[in-house]
Amino acid sequence: MWRWFTRAQDDPALRPVRPGLSFAFFNALTWQIGIGTPMVLFAEQLGASPAQVGLAYAWVFVLTPVQILSTALLPRFGFKRVMLGGWRMRSVFLAVPMVMAVIAGGWGPRTWMVQALVWSVFLFCFFRAIGVSAITPWLYAIVPSSVRGRYFASDQYLAGIAGVLTLLVCAGLFALLPVYPALLLQYGIAVAGSLLSYRALRQLPDAPRPAPISLAEVARATPRHLLTPSPFRRYLGLALWFSVITTPIAPFGAYYLKVGPGLSLSAIMLFEVVRYLGVILAAWVLARRIDATGARPFMLLGLAIYVLVAGFWWFYLRMPGAAVAGVFGSYFLVGVATSCWGIASLNYLPKVVSEVERPLMVSIHGAVTSLCGGLAPIVWGLFLRSESAAGAGLDVSVFGWFFVSGFVSACAISWLAARLPEDRSAPVEPLMIGNAVLRPMRAMTYLVNLVDVGRPSSTTRADASPGVPPADTRK
């Protein structure tokens, strides 16, 4: 895969870890289908209510605390075994939707299928969380520090390209085939991506096992960071609020476009393609400007875009079908805003955390924002449910209030974010977490970096590079 973009002799330092870039590409084929918009559309096709859709979509966020508990497995089994074990088990549960697509295609959907899909996504995300606890610290251990930035940038772009290609293929399948055969082929792609990503993981070198992690120490320090007034807690509150208002947009937007104006599944997938194009374009632009401009202006830009999107959707819900071009524009802007906030966060967060405690504080940030953001679709799904003669539907008036709350919240967050302190006189190395813009829950895997490999201490050396394990103990 990496040979498509560079030759081995161009980057000899990356040669041992190039399978990790293949993993980023093929893995995107899986999660884009298994926990993304195709899964949401499958659930709706089976008759799922907004509450059930919100629950299925939220599992990947709600189960992120499993990543923290799974770090206790790393000293015993090592990074590679934990990652491979989690990836093997999660692949098993992709077979459940495939079987249901065959049954529903031949005999029609059954009442039990929605619950089976929701629980299969739960188990997929559960074992995924166990495996993900190893991936980022494993990569930090084996990727040379001299090329780490280039590696994670390549990881981000390859995953974005794979995401766009996957969505285009899914849109084409929905346009050319009946619904259930199209879904069967899509989940077949997800299984193929899972197997190929597993093969790529097996080609990566392992790293020394970390020393045992004291979860008791983590439990003592976490409330202190959450309850003590500080610039970190102030920013964390805004990041949490932002996550709560933005996470439900993707699943409920797709659900409404299917049951409201009745757009085709292929058209909805094209909206997702446009959203990812917004993510990729904004990431390319911000990478060239954020160091000179600072993080706060791009936070405010992302929030301003969300204000526009929420305002548009409030009007669109009152004239469905009359502004489809505007829906395309709103999806693109959501992607741009996601990149603005996500990349700005990776640049701003190191400025409000102490260097010694950075891994724990970054993990707290990832845990709180992911968990609360994941709970938001569940809660909104309970209010959005609308029963009709045709079955479960979505209450459009309540959905309008969802965007009103998002509009007001984005304005309030903007007012508070404009007052965040940002010192640009002393540059701080930004966080580099693979695929963090597309999958922000990755930040929780920083927890394992609390330890020095081969040392009994459970704290990070103060002389280590910010957010990066000491190179001499990770080789």
C-alpha positions as CSV (number, residue, x, y, z in Angstrom):
1,M,0.0,0.0,0.0
2,W,2.7,2.5,0.9
3,R,4.4,1.9,-2.4
4,W,1.5,3.7,-4.1
5,F,2.8,6.9,-2.4
6,T,6.5,6.6,-2.0
7,R,9.4,4.2,-2.7
8,A,11.1,2.3,0.1
9,Q,14.4,4.1,-0.5
10,D,12.7,7.5,-0.2
11,D,11.9,6.8,3.5
12,P,14.2,4.0,4.8
13,A,13.2,4.9,8.4
14,L,9.6,4.0,7.7
15,R,10.3,0.7,6.0
16,P,9.8,-1.5,9.2
17,V,6.5,0.2,10.0
18,R,5.0,0.6,6.5
19,P,2.5,-2.2,7.2
20,G,1.0,0.2,9.8
21,L,0.0,2.5,7.0
22,S,-1.6,-0.4,5.1
23,F,-3.5,-1.1,8.4
24,A,-4.8,2.4,8.5
25,F,-6.1,2.1,4.9
26,F,-7.7,-1.3,5.2
27,N,-9.1,-0.7,8.7
28,A,-11.0,2.3,7.4
29,L,-12.9,0.0,5.1
30,T,-14.2,-1.9,8.1
31,W,-15.1,0.9,10.6
32,Q,-16.6,3.1,7.9
33,I,-19.2,0.3,7.3
34,G,-19.5,-1.5,10.6
35,I,-20.0,1.6,12.8
36,G,-20.7,4.3,10.2
37,T,-23.5,5.4,8.0
38,P,-24.1,2.1,6.2
39,M,-24.8,0.5,9.7
40,V,-27.2,3.4,10.4
41,L,-29.1,2.9,7.1
42,F,-29.2,-0.9,7.7
43,A,-30.8,-0.4,11.1
44,E,-33.4,2.0,9.6
45,Q,-34.1,-0.5,6.8
46,L,-34.8,-3.1,9.5
47,G,-37.3,-0.8,11.2
48,A,-35.1,0.6,14.0
49,S,-36.3,3.6,16.0
50,P,-34.1,6.7,16.5
51,A,-33.4,5.5,20.0
52,Q,-32.1,2.2,18.7
53,V,-30.1,3.9,16.0
54,G,-28.6,6.3,18.5
55,L,-27.7,3.4,20.8
56,A,-25.9,1.4,18.0
57,Y,-24.0,4.5,16.8
58,A,-23.0,5.4,20.4
59,W,-21.4,2.1,21.3
60,V,-18.0,3.0,19.9
61,F,-18.0,6.1,22.2
62,V,-19.7,4.7,25.2
63,L,-17.3,1.7,25.4
64,T,-14.1,3.8,25.3
65,P,-13.6,3.4,29.1
66,V,-12.9,-0.3,28.2
67,Q,-9.7,1.0,26.6
68,I,-8.5,2.2,30.0
69,L,-9.2,-1.1,31.7
70,S,-7.6,-3.0,28.9
71,T,-4.3,-1.3,29.5
72,A,-3.9,-3.7,32.4
73,L,-3.6,-6.5,29.7
74,L,-0.6,-4.9,28.0
75,P,2.1,-5.7,30.6
76,R,1.0,-9.4,30.6
77,F,0.4,-10.0,26.9
78,G,2.2,-7.2,25.1
79,F,1.0,-4.7,22.6
80,K,0.8,-7.0,19.6
81,R,-1.0,-9.9,21.2
82,V,-3.7,-7.6,22.7
83,M,-4.2,-5.8,19.4
84,L,-4.4,-8.9,17.3
85,G,-6.7,-10.6,19.8
86,G,-9.2,-7.7,19.8
87,W,-9.1,-7.5,16.0
88,R,-9.8,-11.2,15.6
89,M,-12.8,-11.1,17.9
90,R,-14.3,-8.0,16.5
91,S,-14.2,-9.5,13.0
92,V,-16.5,-12.4,14.1
93,F,-19.4,-10.1,14.8
94,L,-19.3,-8.6,11.3
95,A,-20.8,-12.0,10.3
96,V,-24.1,-11.2,12.1
97,P,-25.2,-8.4,9.8
98,M,-24.2,-10.4,6.8
99,V,-26.5,-13.3,7.9
100,M,-29.3,-10.9,8.6
101,A,-28.9,-9.3,5.1
102,V,-29.3,-12.7,3.6
103,I,-32.4,-13.6,5.7
104,A,-34.0,-10.1,5.2
105,G,-33.4,-10.2,1.5
106,G,-35.0,-13.6,1.1
107,W,-37.9,-13.5,3.7
108,G,-38.1,-9.9,4.8
109,P,-37.0,-8.2,8.0
110,R,-37.9,-9.8,11.3
111,T,-38.6,-8.0,14.6
112,W,-35.6,-9.6,16.3
113,M,-33.1,-8.3,13.7
114,V,-32.8,-4.7,15.1
115,Q,-31.9,-6.0,18.5
116,A,-29.4,-8.5,17.0
117,L,-27.8,-5.7,15.0
118,V,-27.5,-3.4,18.0
119,W,-25.9,-6.1,20.1
120,S,-23.6,-7.2,17.3
121,V,-22.3,-3.6,17.1
122,F,-21.9,-3.6,20.9
123,L,-19.7,-6.7,20.8
124,F,-17.8,-5.4,17.8
125,C,-17.1,-2.2,19.6
126,F,-16.3,-4.0,22.9
127,F,-13.5,-6.1,21.4
128,R,-12.4,-3.2,19.2
129,A,-11.9,-1.1,22.4
130,I,-9.7,-3.9,23.9
131,G,-7.5,-3.9,20.7
132,V,-7.4,-0.1,20.4
133,S,-5.9,0.2,23.9
134,A,-2.6,-1.0,22.3
135,I,-2.4,0.6,18.9
136,T,-1.3,4.2,19.6
137,P,1.3,3.4,22.3
138,W,2.5,0.5,20.1
139,L,3.0,2.8,17.2
140,Y,4.8,5.4,19.4
141,A,7.1,2.6,20.5
142,I,8.1,1.3,17.0
143,V,7.9,4.4,14.8
144,P,11.2,6.4,15.0
145,S,10.7,9.8,16.4
146,S,12.4,11.4,13.4
147,V,9.6,10.3,11.1
148,R,6.7,10.2,13.6
149,G,5.0,13.3,12.3
150,R,5.2,12.1,8.7
151,Y,3.9,8.7,9.7
152,F,0.8,9.9,11.5
153,A,0.0,12.5,8.8
154,S,0.2,9.6,6.3
155,D,-2.0,7.5,8.5
156,Q,-4.6,10.3,8.6
157,Y,-4.7,10.9,4.9
158,L,-4.7,7.2,3.9
159,A,-7.7,6.6,6.3
160,G,-9.5,9.6,4.8
161,I,-8.9,8.4,1.2
162,A,-10.1,4.9,2.2
163,G,-13.1,6.4,3.8
164,V,-14.1,8.3,0.7
165,L,-13.5,5.3,-1.6
166,T,-15.6,3.1,0.7
167,L,-18.5,5.6,0.8
168,L,-18.4,5.9,-3.0
169,V,-18.5,2.2,-3.4
170,C,-21.4,1.9,-1.0
171,A,-23.3,4.6,-2.8
172,G,-22.7,2.8,-6.1
173,L,-23.9,-0.5,-4.6
174,F,-27.1,1.1,-3.3
175,A,-27.7,2.6,-6.7
176,L,-27.2,-0.5,-8.7
177,L,-28.5,-3.3,-6.5
178,P,-31.5,-4.0,-4.2
179,V,-31.0,-2.9,-0.6
180,Y,-30.1,-6.2,1.0
181,P,-27.7,-7.5,-1.6
182,A,-26.0,-4.2,-1.5
183,L,-25.7,-4.4,2.3
184,L,-24.4,-7.9,2.0
185,L,-21.6,-6.9,-0.3
186,Q,-20.8,-3.9,1.8
187,Y,-20.4,-6.0,4.9
188,G,-18.3,-8.4,2.8
189,I,-16.0,-5.4,2.1
190,A,-15.9,-4.7,5.8
191,V,-14.9,-8.3,6.5
192,A,-12.2,-8.2,3.8
193,G,-10.9,-4.9,5.3
194,S,-10.8,-6.5,8.7
195,L,-8.8,-9.5,7.4
196,L,-6.4,-7.4,5.5
197,S,-5.8,-5.0,8.4
198,Y,-5.2,-8.0,10.6
199,R,-2.6,-9.3,8.2
200,A,-0.9,-5.9,8.2
201,L,-0.8,-5.8,12.0
202,R,0.9,-9.2,12.0
203,Q,3.7,-7.8,9.8
204,L,4.5,-5.0,12.3
205,P,7.3,-5.6,14.8
206,D,6.3,-5.9,18.5
207,A,7.6,-3.6,21.2
208,P,8.8,-4.4,24.8
209,R,5.9,-4.8,27.2
210,P,5.2,-1.9,29.5
211,A,5.6,-2.1,33.3
212,P,2.4,-2.7,35.3
213,I,0.1,0.3,35.4
214,S,-1.3,1.4,38.7
215,L,-5.0,2.1,38.0
216,A,-5.3,3.1,41.7
217,E,-2.9,6.0,41.0
218,V,-4.9,6.9,37.9
219,A,-8.1,6.8,39.9
220,R,-6.6,9.2,42.5
221,A,-5.3,11.7,39.9
222,T,-8.3,11.8,37.6
223,P,-10.7,13.5,40.1
224,R,-8.1,16.1,40.9
225,H,-7.8,17.1,37.2
226,L,-11.5,17.2,36.8
227,L,-12.4,19.1,39.9
228,T,-9.5,21.5,40.4
229,P,-10.0,24.9,38.5
230,S,-7.4,25.2,35.8
231,P,-7.0,26.1,32.2
232,F,-7.2,22.4,31.3
233,R,-10.6,22.0,33.1
234,R,-11.9,25.1,31.5
235,Y,-11.0,23.8,28.0
236,L,-12.2,20.3,28.8
237,G,-15.7,21.7,29.6
238,L,-15.9,23.4,26.2
239,A,-14.6,20.3,24.4
240,L,-17.2,18.1,26.2
241,W,-20.0,20.5,25.3
242,F,-18.8,20.6,21.7
243,S,-18.7,16.8,21.5
244,V,-22.3,16.6,22.9
245,I,-23.8,18.9,20.3
246,T,-21.9,17.5,17.2
247,T,-21.8,13.7,17.7
248,P,-25.5,13.1,17.0
249,I,-25.5,15.0,13.7
250,A,-24.2,12.1,11.5
251,P,-26.5,9.3,12.6
252,F,-29.7,11.4,12.9
253,G,-29.0,13.4,9.8
254,A,-28.8,10.2,7.7
255,Y,-31.8,8.7,9.5
256,Y,-33.9,11.8,8.8
257,L,-32.9,12.0,5.1
258,K,-34.1,8.5,4.7
259,V,-37.5,8.6,6.6
260,G,-38.2,12.4,6.0
261,P,-37.7,13.5,2.4
262,G,-37.2,9.8,1.5
263,L,-33.8,10.2,-0.3
264,S,-32.2,7.1,-1.7
265,L,-29.5,5.3,0.2
266,S,-27.0,6.1,-2.5
267,A,-27.7,9.8,-2.2
268,I,-27.2,9.7,1.5
269,M,-23.9,7.9,1.1
270,L,-22.8,10.7,-1.3
271,F,-23.6,13.2,1.4
272,E,-21.1,11.3,3.6
273,V,-18.5,11.5,0.8
274,V,-18.9,15.2,0.7
275,R,-18.4,15.4,4.5
276,Y,-15.2,13.5,4.3
277,L,-14.0,15.7,1.4
278,G,-14.5,18.6,3.8
279,V,-12.4,16.9,6.5
280,I,-9.6,16.2,4.1
281,L,-9.5,19.6,2.5
282,A,-9.6,21.4,5.8
283,A,-6.9,19.2,7.2
284,W,-4.6,20.0,4.2
285,V,-5.2,23.8,4.6
286,L,-4.9,23.9,8.4
287,A,-1.6,21.9,8.3
288,R,0.0,24.8,6.5
289,R,-1.4,27.6,8.7
290,I,-2.2,26.6,12.2
291,D,1.4,26.9,13.6
292,A,1.6,30.5,12.6
293,T,-2.0,31.4,13.4
294,G,-2.5,29.5,16.6
295,A,-5.3,27.0,17.6
296,R,-7.9,29.4,19.0
297,P,-8.9,31.1,15.7
298,F,-9.6,27.7,14.1
299,M,-11.7,26.6,17.0
300,L,-13.8,29.7,16.5
301,L,-14.0,29.1,12.8
302,G,-15.2,25.5,13.4
303,L,-17.8,26.8,15.8
304,A,-19.0,29.5,13.5
305,I,-19.5,26.9,10.8
306,Y,-21.6,24.8,13.1
307,V,-23.7,27.9,13.8
308,L,-24.4,28.2,10.1
309,V,-25.1,24.5,9.7
310,A,-27.5,24.4,12.6
311,G,-29.4,27.5,11.3
312,F,-29.6,25.9,7.8
313,W,-31.0,22.7,9.1
314,W,-33.6,24.5,11.2
315,F,-35.0,26.1,8.1
316,Y,-34.5,23.0,5.9
317,L,-36.7,20.9,8.3
318,R,-39.5,23.3,7.4
319,M,-39.1,22.9,3.7
320,P,-37.9,19.3,3.1
321,G,-36.8,18.5,-0.5
322,A,-36.6,22.2,-1.5
323,A,-32.8,22.7,-0.7
324,V,-31.0,19.4,-1.5
325,A,-28.0,21.4,-2.7
326,G,-27.9,23.1,0.7
327,V,-27.8,19.7,2.4
328,F,-24.7,18.9,0.3
329,G,-23.2,22.2,1.4
330,S,-24.0,21.6,5.1
331,Y,-22.4,18.1,5.0
332,F,-19.2,19.6,3.5
333,L,-19.2,22.4,6.1
334,V,-19.6,19.8,8.9
335,G,-16.5,18.1,7.6
336,V,-14.6,21.4,7.5
337,A,-15.7,22.3,11.0
338,T,-14.8,18.8,12.3
339,S,-11.2,19.3,11.0
340,C,-11.0,22.8,12.4
341,W,-11.9,21.8,15.9
342,G,-10.1,18.5,15.9
343,I,-6.8,19.7,14.6
344,A,-7.0,22.9,16.7
345,S,-7.6,20.6,19.8
346,L,-4.5,18.6,19.0
347,N,-2.5,21.8,18.9
348,Y,-4.1,23.6,21.9
349,L,-4.4,20.7,24.4
350,P,-0.6,20.4,25.0
351,K,-0.6,24.1,26.0
352,V,-2.9,23.6,29.0
353,V,-1.5,20.4,30.4
354,S,1.7,19.8,32.3
355,E,4.5,18.0,30.5
356,V,4.9,15.3,33.1
357,E,1.2,14.5,33.4
358,R,0.3,15.0,29.7
359,P,-0.5,11.3,29.0
360,L,-3.0,11.0,31.8
361,M,-4.6,14.4,31.1
362,V,-4.9,13.6,27.3
363,S,-6.5,10.3,28.3
364,I,-9.0,12.1,30.6
365,H,-9.8,14.5,27.7
366,G,-10.4,11.6,25.4
367,A,-12.5,9.6,27.9
368,V,-14.7,12.5,29.0
369,T,-15.4,13.8,25.5
370,S,-15.9,10.4,23.9
371,L,-18.2,9.1,26.7
372,C,-20.4,12.2,26.9
373,G,-20.5,12.6,23.2
374,G,-21.5,8.9,22.9
375,L,-24.3,9.4,25.4
376,A,-25.8,12.3,23.4
377,P,-27.2,10.2,20.5
378,I,-28.7,7.8,23.1
379,V,-30.5,10.6,25.0
380,W,-31.6,12.5,21.8
381,G,-32.8,9.2,20.3
382,L,-35.3,8.8,23.2
383,F,-36.8,12.2,22.4
384,L,-36.7,11.9,18.6
385,R,-38.8,8.7,18.4
386,S,-42.1,9.1,16.8
387,E,-44.6,6.2,16.4
388,S,-46.8,6.2,13.3
389,A,-48.9,3.8,11.4
390,A,-45.9,3.0,9.2
391,G,-43.8,2.1,12.3
392,A,-41.0,3.9,14.1
393,G,-40.1,7.3,12.7
394,L,-38.5,10.6,13.7
395,D,-40.3,13.6,15.3
396,V,-39.3,16.5,13.0
397,S,-40.3,19.2,15.5
398,V,-38.0,17.7,18.2
399,F,-35.3,17.3,15.6
400,G,-35.7,21.0,14.9
401,W,-35.1,21.7,18.6
402,F,-32.0,19.6,18.4
403,F,-30.5,22.1,15.9
404,V,-31.8,25.1,18.0
405,S,-29.9,23.7,21.0
406,G,-26.8,23.2,18.8
407,F,-27.1,26.8,17.4
408,V,-27.3,28.3,20.9
409,S,-24.6,26.0,22.3
410,A,-22.2,26.8,19.5
411,C,-22.7,30.5,20.1
412,A,-22.1,30.1,23.8
413,I,-19.0,27.9,23.3
414,S,-17.6,30.5,20.8
415,W,-18.0,33.3,23.4
416,L,-16.2,31.2,26.0
417,A,-13.6,29.9,23.6
418,A,-12.6,33.4,22.5
419,R,-11.5,33.9,26.1
420,L,-9.3,30.8,26.4
421,P,-5.7,31.7,27.1
422,E,-3.2,30.8,24.4
423,D,0.5,31.5,24.6
424,R,2.1,31.4,21.2
425,S,5.5,32.8,22.4
426,A,6.7,29.3,23.5
427,P,5.8,26.7,20.8
428,V,4.7,23.3,22.1
429,E,4.8,20.1,20.1
430,P,1.3,19.3,19.1
431,L,-0.2,15.9,19.8
432,M,0.1,13.4,17.0
433,I,-2.5,10.7,17.4
434,G,-3.1,8.6,14.3
435,N,-6.5,9.3,12.7
436,A,-7.5,11.5,15.6
437,V,-9.7,13.8,13.5
438,L,-11.7,11.0,12.1
439,R,-11.7,9.0,15.3
440,P,-11.2,11.2,18.4
441,M,-11.6,8.4,20.9
442,R,-8.0,7.4,19.9
443,A,-6.8,9.9,22.4
444,M,-7.6,7.6,25.3
445,T,-4.8,5.2,24.3
446,Y,-2.3,7.8,25.6
447,L,-3.0,6.3,29.1
448,V,-0.4,3.5,28.6
449,N,2.3,6.1,28.0
450,L,2.2,6.8,31.7
451,V,4.9,4.2,32.1
452,D,8.5,3.8,31.0
453,V,9.0,0.5,29.3
454,G,11.4,-1.6,31.3
455,R,11.1,0.6,34.4
456,P,9.0,-0.1,37.6
457,S,7.9,3.5,37.8
458,S,4.3,4.4,36.8
459,T,5.1,8.0,35.8
460,T,6.6,9.4,32.7
461,R,10.1,10.9,32.9
462,A,10.1,14.6,33.1
463,D,12.8,14.9,30.5
464,A,10.9,13.0,27.9
465,S,9.6,14.7,24.8
466,P,6.1,16.1,25.3
467,G,3.6,13.4,24.9
468,V,6.1,10.9,23.5
469,P,7.7,8.0,25.4
470,P,11.5,8.1,25.8
471,A,13.1,6.9,22.6
472,D,15.9,4.9,24.4
473,T,13.4,2.7,26.2
474,R,11.1,2.1,23.2
475,K,13.5,0.6,20.7
